Amino acid sequence: LGHIIYDDDDNNAIFIFGRIFFPKTEAIKLLQYILGLTRLTYRTSFESFRGITSDLGWGCMMRTGQTAFINVCIRLLLPPEWYVLDRDSDITEYRIILRNFADTLDAPFSIQNIALVGEQLDIQVGKWFGPATICHVLKRIHMKGPFATKFQIYIAQDSVISEDEIRKNTENFSIPSLLLIPLRLGLHSINQSLAEKL
């Protein structure tokens, strides 16, 4: 979703969803962009399913997956310079994307449907997902969902990326693709030996 490139001239570049920012000269622009990203977070009192009306305590990975996925949809399906906080932006298409993530059983990427697809992977509704689970659940929903023809999803198994497999699945890179690398850096905190390499 994002990464930082450092150079010797203190012109560090930050890439977020394919956009580049230079914090030394574009700090305000970077902050505005981050504030304008769509975030889906814990909720209470949503449409009941299986007697559950809140994802507090178990929905964190699902909401993280939804947040990443909706921002990828926005980036790929709306014009390149579209920005939710831009007063001149037409939000009609944005609202269409957003409806697909509403907390109702009718919305394909809802917390309810994510949890129900998780059940197919033997995870009970109301139980926490790991990084690999949310990646596979989102891919399953995407393959039958409204954006399936717009981009592909590739999941790196065991954090291994196969260029040949991606090339085959994207018709030689002609189809936009979302590469998901399920990785848990630690349960309660980041393992310091891994943090040094990030």
Salt bridges, closest charged atoms under 4 A:
ASP10 OD2 - LYS24 NZ 3.93
GLU26 OE2 - LYS29 NZ 3.56
ASP55 OD2 - ARG63 NE 2.58
ASP103 OD2 - ARG43 NH1 2.57
ASP103 OD2 - ARG63 NH2 3.06
GLU119 OE2 - ARG50 NH1 2.45
GLU163 OE2 - ARG167 NH2 2.54
